[in-house]
Amino acid sequence: MEFSEEVLTKSKKGKIEVRALDSRGEYIVTKYLDLKTLKLSDKKKKLTLKSEDGKIEEYFIIPIQQKRSLLITGDKEEKERKVWNDKTKKEEELWK
């Protein structure tokens, strides 16, 4: 099978691989603020992914070095949640 150069990539071991779509959807990145000051209380963030079929996956992004972060699988919270929008100064639904 022929592939264009745009979908081919080279691994660290030098092996040529095909970059293939696993899923597509929406995402949300949330940060954590101090309740009283509304300043960052932690450097970690949470990445929430929602695929086209509605499946939700959550990951914590934890900085470990200047340009590197660790991605840890989070437990999906089943309850309905809202987020604070720092720009509008209002709460809003997690998914619009």
MARKEDREN-271297 format. One record per residue: residue number from 1; residue in one letter; z, x negated, y negated of N, C-alpha, C, O in turn. Coordinates in steps of 0.02 Angstrom, whole numbers, always signed. Each point is the difference from the previous one (the first is absolute). Example, Ala and Ser with C-alpha at 12.3 -4.5 7.8 and 13.67 -1.06 7.14 Angstrom:
# MARKEDREN-271297
[1,"a",[+390,-660,+284],[+0,+45,-59],[+0,-45,-60],[+33,-52,+1]],
[2,"s",[-69,+70,-54],[+3,-42,-59],[+37,+39,-55],[+8,-25,-55]],
This chain:
# MARKEDREN-271297
[1,"m",[+0,-42,+59],[+0,+42,-59],[+0,-45,-62],[+35,-51,-2]],
[2,"e",[-73,+69,-48],[-5,-38,-62],[+48,+27,-53],[+6,+60,-9]],
[3,"f",[+27,-106,-25],[+46,+18,-54],[-19,-39,-62],[-22,-57,+4]],
[4,"s",[+31,+88,-63],[-13,-37,-62],[+58,-48,-14],[+54,+8,+28]],
[5,"e",[-66,-56,-71],[+51,-49,-17],[+62,+33,-33],[+55,-26,+5]],
[6,"e",[-65,+83,-37],[+55,+34,-35],[+54,+26,+46],[+57,+8,-22]],
[7,"v",[-73,+5,+86],[+51,+25,+46],[+26,-54,+47],[+45,+12,+40]],
[8,"l",[-72,-73,-45],[+22,-55,+42],[+52,-41,-36],[-5,-11,-61]],
[9,"t",[+55,-14,+98],[+52,-42,-28],[+18,-54,+50],[-13,+7,+60]],
[10,"k",[+43,-60,-85],[+19,-55,+44],[+76,-2,+4],[+34,+0,-51]],
[11,"s",[-7,-1,+112],[+72,-4,+10],[+25,-71,-15],[-40,-45,-8]],
[12,"k",[+106,+37,+4],[+28,-67,-11],[-18,-48,+55],[-1,-61,-11]],
[13,"k",[-13,+87,+70],[-19,-42,+56],[-75,-15,+0],[-25,-36,+44]],
[14,"g",[-11,+63,-94],[-71,-13,-6],[-45,+48,+37],[-61,-9,+1]],
[15,"k",[+89,+60,+30],[-38,+49,+38],[-31,+52,-48],[+35,+24,-44]],
[16,"i",[-99,-8,+53],[-33,+52,-41],[+19,+68,+27],[-5,+13,+60]],
[17,"e",[+27,+31,-105],[+23,+67,+20],[-35,+52,-44],[-24,-15,-54]],
[18,"v",[+23,+77,+79],[-27,+57,-37],[+57,+37,-33],[+48,+19,+34]],
[19,"r",[-51,-9,-100],[+50,+38,-36],[-18,+74,+7],[-49,+23,-29]],
[20,"a",[+88,+15,+68],[-16,+69,+16],[+53,+48,-29],[+59,-17,-3]],
[21,"l",[-81,+75,-19],[+44,+51,-28],[+44,+28,+54],[-24,+23,+52]],
[22,"d",[+90,-24,-63],[+47,+29,+47],[+18,+71,-22],[+1,+46,+41]],
[23,"s",[+12,-37,-105],[+12,+67,-28],[-9,-3,-75],[-3,-54,-30]],
[24,"r",[-3,+112,+0],[-9,+5,-72],[+43,+58,-23],[+10,+49,+36]],
[25,"g",[+16,-55,-97],[+41,+54,-25],[+29,-15,-69],[-33,-30,-42]],
[26,"e",[+95,+52,+32],[+34,-9,-64],[+60,-45,+11],[+24,-9,+56]],
[27,"y",[+1,-20,-111],[+60,-41,+5],[+44,+10,-61],[-23,+21,-53]],
[28,"i",[+86,-37,+61],[+49,+1,-55],[+43,-62,+8],[+23,-15,+55]],
[29,"v",[-10,-20,-110],[+47,-55,-1],[+58,+21,-43],[-9,+19,-58]],
[30,"t",[+69,-22,+85],[+60,+17,-38],[+43,-61,-9],[+2,-44,+44]],
[31,"k",[+33,+41,-100],[+48,-54,-14],[+69,+32,-5],[+6,+61,-2]],
[32,"y",[+46,-102,-1],[+68,+25,-1],[+34,-21,-64],[+4,-60,-16]],
[33,"l",[+22,+109,-22],[+31,-11,-64],[+75,+13,+3],[+23,+42,+39]],
[34,"d",[+14,-77,-81],[+72,+12,-7],[+10,+69,-32],[-35,+17,-48]],
[35,"l",[+80,+22,+74],[+11,+69,-23],[+20,+3,-74],[-21,+46,-35]],
[36,"k",[+61,-93,+12],[+26,+3,-69],[-47,-32,-51],[-9,+26,-54]],
[37,"t",[-21,-83,+72],[-41,-37,-49],[-75,+12,+7],[-38,-15,-46]],
[38,"l",[+17,+42,+103],[-70,+10,+17],[-40,-66,-1],[-61,+1,-12]],
[39,"k",[+95,-56,+24],[-32,-65,+9],[-5,-13,+75],[+37,+30,+39]],
[40,"l",[-82,-75,-19],[-8,-15,+71],[+66,-19,+31],[+35,-44,-25]],
[41,"s",[-17,+77,+79],[+62,-17,+35],[-13,-45,+59],[+47,-31,+26]],
[42,"d",[-109,+28,-4],[-18,-40,+58],[-74,-18,-6],[-39,+37,-30]],
[43,"k",[+20,-94,+58],[-70,-20,-3],[-43,+33,+53],[-61,-3,-3]],
[44,"k",[+93,+34,+52],[-39,+32,+53],[-35,+62,-27],[+22,+30,-49]],
[45,"k",[-77,-12,+82],[-37,+61,-16],[-15,+35,+65],[+7,-29,+54]],
[46,"k",[-27,+92,-58],[-19,+37,+59],[-73,+22,-7],[-19,+29,-51]],
[47,"l",[-20,-43,+102],[-70,+21,+2],[-4,+59,+49],[+17,-6,+58]],
[48,"t",[-41,+63,-83],[-8,+59,+42],[-74,+15,+4],[-34,+8,-51]],
[49,"l",[+9,-3,+112],[-71,+12,+12],[-10,+69,+30],[+39,+20,+43]],
[50,"k",[-90,+15,-65],[-16,+65,+29],[-74,-1,+18],[-43,-5,-43]],
[51,"s",[+29,+10,+107],[-70,-3,+23],[-35,+67,-11],[+31,+49,-18]],
[52,"e",[-96,-50,+28],[-40,+61,-10],[+25,+58,+42],[-6,+58,-20]],
[53,"d",[+33,-73,+80],[+24,+53,+43],[+73,+21,-14],[+28,+41,+36]],
[54,"g",[+3,-70,-89],[+67,+19,-21],[+56,-41,+29],[+58,+11,-16]],
[55,"k",[-74,-59,+59],[+52,-43,+30],[+29,-45,-54],[-37,-30,-39]],
[56,"i",[+104,+25,+37],[+34,-40,-50],[+33,-60,+34],[+33,+6,+51]],
[57,"e",[-44,-65,-82],[+32,-62,+23],[+36,-31,-60],[-26,+3,-56]],
[58,"e",[+85,-31,+67],[+38,-31,-54],[+18,-72,+17],[+16,-16,+57]],
[59,"y",[-21,-27,-108],[+16,-71,+8],[+39,-25,-60],[-15,+19,-57]],
[60,"f",[+65,-60,+69],[+35,-34,-54],[-36,-65,-14],[-17,-37,+47]],
[61,"i",[+6,+21,-110],[-30,-63,-21],[+56,-42,-29],[+28,+17,-52]],
[62,"i",[-11,-71,+86],[+56,-42,-21],[-27,-69,-19],[-26,-36,+43]],
[63,"p",[+33,+16,-107],[-24,-66,-20],[+41,-54,+34],[+62,+3,+2]],
[64,"i",[-96,-54,+25],[+36,-55,+33],[-16,-67,-32],[+39,-47,+6]],
[65,"q",[-95,+42,-40],[-19,-61,-37],[-38,+22,-62],[-10,+60,-11]],
[66,"q",[-11,-108,-28],[-32,+16,-63],[-61,+45,+8],[-8,+49,-37]],
[67,"k",[-35,-63,+85],[-61,+41,+9],[-3,+32,+69],[-54,+21,+21]],
[68,"r",[+110,-16,+13],[-1,+29,+67],[+54,+53,+6],[+53,-4,-31]],
[69,"s",[-69,+54,+71],[+48,+55,+12],[+1,+16,+74],[-48,-13,+36]],
[70,"l",[+102,+41,-14],[+9,+22,+68],[-7,+76,+2],[+29,+34,-42]],
[71,"l",[-68,-8,+89],[-10,+72,+7],[+38,+23,+61],[-13,-22,+55]],
[72,"i",[+61,+68,-65],[+42,+24,+54],[-10,+75,+8],[+1,+37,-49]],
[73,"t",[-12,-15,+110],[-9,+71,+13],[+64,+38,-19],[+55,-19,+19]],
[74,"g",[-64,+73,-57],[+56,+41,-19],[+2,+63,+42],[-50,+19,+31]],
[75,"d",[+107,+13,-30],[+6,+64,+34],[-26,+54,-46],[+21,+6,-58]],
[76,"k",[-68,+33,+82],[-29,+53,-40],[+53,+53,-13],[+31,+25,+46]],
[77,"e",[-21,-9,-110],[+48,+51,-18],[-34,+68,+5],[-51,+11,-33]],
[78,"e",[+79,+33,+72],[-31,+65,+12],[+11,+49,-57],[-39,+47,-8]],
[79,"k",[+91,-57,-32],[+15,+48,-53],[-50,-7,-57],[-32,-52,-9]],
[80,"e",[+25,+105,-29],[-43,-2,-59],[+32,-45,-52],[+61,+3,-11]],
[81,"r",[-100,-45,-20],[+27,-46,-49],[-39,+3,-64],[-58,+21,-2]],
[82,"k",[+91,-40,-52],[-33,-8,-64],[+11,-72,-23],[+41,-36,+28]],
[83,"v",[-78,+17,-79],[+8,-67,-30],[+8,+8,-75],[-23,+48,-30]],
[84,"w",[+57,-97,+0],[+7,-3,-72],[-60,-36,-28],[-16,-56,+21]],
[85,"n",[-20,+88,-68],[-56,-31,-33],[+25,-31,-65],[+16,+35,-47]],
[86,"d",[-13,-102,+46],[+27,-36,-57],[-43,+9,-63],[+26,-6,-56]],
[87,"k",[-90,+21,+64],[-45,+8,-57],[+10,+68,-34],[+3,+4,-62]],
[88,"t",[+3,+49,+102],[+7,+67,-28],[+73,+20,-9],[+16,+49,-33]],
[89,"k",[+30,-89,+63],[+73,+14,-2],[+16,+66,+32],[+43,+37,-24]],
[90,"k",[-79,-22,+78],[+12,+62,+37],[-3,-13,+75],[-31,-48,+23]],
[91,"e",[+63,+92,+15],[-7,-1,+73],[-66,+34,+18],[-23,+45,-34]],
[92,"e",[-7,-67,+89],[-61,+33,+24],[-3,-5,+75],[+33,-40,+32]],
[93,"e",[-75,+83,-4],[-10,+2,+72],[-28,-67,+24],[-39,-32,-36]],
[94,"l",[+59,+10,+95],[-24,-62,+28],[-76,+2,+9],[-35,-47,-19]],
[95,"w",[+10,+102,+47],[-72,+9,+10],[-24,+56,-44],[+28,+55,+3]],
[96,"k",[-78,-67,-43],[-27,+53,-45],[-52,+41,+37],[-28,+46,-29]],
